[in-house]
């Protein structure tokens, strides 16, 4: 995850910032050694009752501090600036991969990747910040070890030997006794906290539906379950941390005694000045801090490693260079979606290939990770200006067929020939309204439009929202559109998006369910006049007259394709153009064209 930043297009800036920080650390370490020397000098001057020597040491100490304080502050500023820059770059890289090929949709099928939003927003921030933090700690420890070891060696060889043995024992105990349990518990704590937070987000996002149902009790039960898991795991975590804290405290506090015990003989015999003993004790503490860096930072290191594990799991599916071969490649947008699902799905994939018009050839469709047959051996071809109505009982596969056409579902067999994805426009039953201006809602999913304000206002009139802009304060007004607009107004606004983009093929998944008959007829009529090819899912008979043909899904893979004039919603239809049965038969017409049957 880190390699592309240090070796890619950002490498010059990254290495320049790192060398600047190392330079600041060198200066800071040198100033720390000087301050330690002056502290020993002041103590020796006091012990010798030498006033001139003492005040000279005080002035030198203050002069050193005048440089040390701004260097210290600038070092931490540059460290945080560096982490912030790296976070922005790495988050952008993850977002590119997350949105590319609709991988965000595919990750819903991967139960091992929980809360990808939390991994991108929080785990990346932790990764970049703590990576730089620990990198600089280890580099600083090496500098501190070299700088203060020379001081310590010049005072007592014995003290150096005791220090090396003491630090080695402490590090081994920390790694082998506290290592894996803490990393494991921290990993699950991050997951449990993310699950708890997500349950609260779902409560907020579905507040109105829950309020209508009066489902507070069940929601509280579900939230309590997530909270209990987080609390239970945290209880085990703090027990392990308690033991680690006892060990760390003992490890660090003994350094108050060890230097004095080892140097006491020399000071008492007069061979060593008191100031030199204080200087040695300071050097001992500094060197121990350098070699005991793992022990001192073990708790935060274990959380850091747990976060890396979560981020690495996401990177294998999101970043192409992190997991070669994981993501599928293909010309059609959405083909990459199969990458995350393919690892856990044994079914073959539907073949997609570009073409001038939409055609389904021997299409058999399964839900992801399921053997259930939704549609079996479906053949049809849509010519420009055709209008296909898809009907059938709930759960027979109507929306699933639209997902397959859009490239969201890949599980099955057969071929989907399709125009470029830019020619398609999808209208769901519940339109998606992002936070932003009325203009941004109207031109979505584009970020810019060549249409003038006058043209956009005219489109609002065409979808029967003539006073909407005036009511909310203009095209650049920002509102909570989900709450401000009724579902019917939202559906009409979604039709406005179709008029803005003028696609060749529009797919409507019960996109007029909240509209009255007059609005529904006017909007469908507007699309038919423009010559747009339509694919609709609907259950109201009034919609039938806006379509040329009907695909009736009967469940268990069976289907029938009829002329719209031959279909009745009450089931009294004339013989179908082509009907699939559970047993494959030889048919005179294998592909039903909506402009007429096309023979073999």
Steps between C-alpha positions, in 0.01 A plus 500: 500500500785740575733413212322695221520821701875474553581377150223656287416847377511645853844361586693828470276683745482198731876453524562875530262521796655191660855634471386834641353320801816294546704820490278654767535185709880519476493859621255410777716206612813715507320764706373229739859379559611859565218552751588175676865611524403838644269334754795295624721807499252695717478212748880472526531878544248495785676207665833687473334825612646673195271796412674609178494149361131462592380823335707433190322162470161670553566753220613221268190299585266793428681576173457137393131507594449809281583279201354173630144623553432632144678199347276272707182684396597517130590130500153394620333745261686354202430146618123562511511688169679204342241254637215718374647516149553124490144439626352716225697314233427149634132573562469625143663180377261281701198704387605465136516122539185485714289682242667353191300224337233532773712308749310671780197299380691173480634536855145460632530133402829455690417435865868509599525869412287675758451877512719606204398861569662485844814340357536780246412789730668393824742213438685689224536801729638274774727319256667811358524686831629205703731380221685831500482516879661159550747544215631820658496343847725218380730734310512732800574205727800408288628858517438514873671165549812612314513843664449397861680165485826688448429707812403193700801297381739776604358488855435129568553190285309293756194721465497443125508121543220502758295723273535272196396192701210680669356639174531164321310314772225765505452492122483119483243486781285770336501329161436143606274547803285794387544504121243284321217528757507880489516516119212255468282681756571841346404370155163378627448817704530710185247275327255497792514879534441543127199265512355692796548833324343365179189385690456858623546632146229264373266625773554859389470425127174307546356717776167567329428137413588386852282774648202392287550139606565602862794264484707665773499192724636267233754761388617541859537123530711489183715795608545349847625179339768692308592701809524191720746340258717813505486526880576130550801512270622821663474337843741229387721763337536715812595193707788433264591870499493502882764228507703682234478827694628327815793360304575832326483692829733256672735504203525880495502568875793268569714740293473745791689254717738309270740785403527615863572148626769439238668843536460541878840342577688745276317806638541394864871429451553838336610356167191642324347846530132522596432697180657222291271250674198717417626527144537121482152447640356732233696323227388162638135605484543635145673187372248273672220699336670439165553125536173448688288682240294187427417448866405864552276514191368147496136585566478753217706271274248218549211731403701621201562146376132411543406802287750396232339155483158656436633743241698230324187285471326785317803581285508145357159559343520872426857566386586316179875494566442368855331185375594420138233299329235558765303750297363394166570709194251572227380763261162539664469715808400280787695195383748547784215449747532126456852511646404504866213258453682253274720371782194370687275416203535177301254599222624604154470865404279665243697616197472867411599647169442836328240539228283758324184401687404300808458126446480205741608166363425177690517692826470293817514696825574394859521715812862535625610198705176310425389209281149640454409562135323834458495511121583217259618530140354845437537634144390847391628797306403866537508732202514880533159633603374168642332497840509183711285454810619235747230354725458208735441408861721639774830314525491355149814686391384827342745730682765229479479510121557877510805445724640255246441744212672775701797272570444482876429126501726263307387158623351281229567420136425637157590831341391859544576720201472865593574853377744715700395548862472875436193425285314351801314685774347322799201631698437308826177508696666707774722761331836576652531865602844609611573794725545809285323759288185455296719535191720209613190283556374576151827430315597195711713290446690763300688772686463759224245568227504713187130582547416855604289589801211576267524153347518334841194692619318396181579136579350543847184624333496200266504263800222702666717673762462857365524683833752279676801727436307808610372320810843390625692816405642427156710237326793560736296451819626225731235302688443161661324374189402160640288672765390804303361319194227238498576168333290608201699823465822303531390267219413795277838659576663170399315518166653846463842338516404287199408811302829666597713208381281382208616135513414249230375234745306568821439227758214568743460282809149600615620859453143639486353308795433818702354702209138556412373378163524839326861563601597141416343521154660838426850389599482169313361685199791744509750211489317321220488819291876535527555153349671368812514123545317406821527204736245523782394306804144590597183345638234752391298433181516867402872465426440229241394740223842669506679174405526294187572161659474318832740255662300302756716313754314204649756372752727196507681635195192504273403802295284610208546783250185662360382794297367769732160487334482129580569534872247551777592561862210276605683207338267457202773530236505369146762235414852629564758573236741264670482316834779322684431171676706310750599253227693657212333449162598583145332828413433659169583841647794509738525875538191713538559842346266767626468633149384157383625144533839422355527140372809283535 
